[in-house]
Amino acid sequence: MNPRHPLPVVLLVLFTAGCTFVPLSPEGEAVRVAPADAVADCEHLGSTTATQAERVGPFRRPPESLEEELEHAARNAAAEMGGDTITPRGPVADGKRTYDVHRCRP
């Protein structure tokens, strides 16, 4: 890319800013995200740690996109574990977030 012509850089940033690179599987769509206090009566199945790149090339990705992708990955993983609910353990750090996986519905 020619640094004197910023249009390609601007287009790349605009294109990747709203993109979600982790699709939500049909099974993952059935998994809900809940706060930790909402799963007291649920069966704890384990945990999953989702990881995504914080940067695309030299550009830092928008936190909202990163968080959505981590959530999609965790919901997909929870569905594979037989879970129907995830609860985030803490904030996103270094492109990672750990979620507890629960089965709340019989």
N, C-alpha and C positions, 0 to 999 in steps of 0.2 A: 504494500500500500504506500502511496506517495504521501508523505506528511504534509505536503502543501495542499492536498485535496482531502479535507476531513470527511467528505460525504460517505465514503465506504465505512469509516469508523463509526460515524453517527448511525448509519443504517444497521450495522452489526449490533450496536448497543440497543437500539430500539427493537430490533428483531428478537434478541435474547432476553430483553427485560421482562416481557410478558410470557415467555415460553415456559412450559412445564415439560421437563424431559422425562419424568417418571409418570407413565400413565397409571391410572387407577384401574385395577382389574375389576371385572364384574363381581367377584367374591369380595374384594376390598371395599367396594361400594357399600356393602352391608355392614361394615365395621364402623362403629361410631367412635368419636373422640370425646372423652369425658374427663372432668376433673377427678383427682384422686379420692375426694370425699364422696363421690357418686358410685364407687364400686365396692363399698364395704360388704355387701351381701353377695358378691360375685366370686367365682372361682378364679384364683390367680394361676395362670398357665405358664408364666415365665416372662421373659423380656426379649426385646429386639433392639438393636442399635442400627439406626439408619444413617448413612453417610452419603453426602453429595459434595461436589466441587463448589467451593465458594467463589471461584473465579472462572471466567471464560476468557482465556488468553490473559491479557493484562487488565481486564475489567472485572471489578468486584460485582457479583450478582446481587440483585435486589433482595433484601432479607425476606420479603414476603414470598417471593418465588422459591427461595431456598427452603423456607419453612413448609411451604405447600408440598414440595417434592419429598422432603423428609417424612411428612405426614402420609403421603401416598405410599411411600416405600414401607412404612410401618404398618399401615392398614393392610397392604397386600401380604406382608409377612404374618400378621396376626391371623388373617383368614387361612393361610396355609397351616397355622398352628391350631386351628379350630376355635380361635377367639372371635368375639363379636364386639369387643370394646378395647380401646387403648387409652392409656393415661401417660402423658409426658412426665418424665422424672425431673426434668429441669430445663433450662434454656438451651438453645442451640449454641454449641461451642466448637469452633474449628470445623464447621461443616458436618457436625455429628449431633445426634440427639438420641437418647435412650428412652424407650417406652415400655411400660408394663403392659402385658397382654392378659386379658380377662375373658371369661365366658360368663355373661350375665343372664342370658336367656336360656331356658331349658332346651 
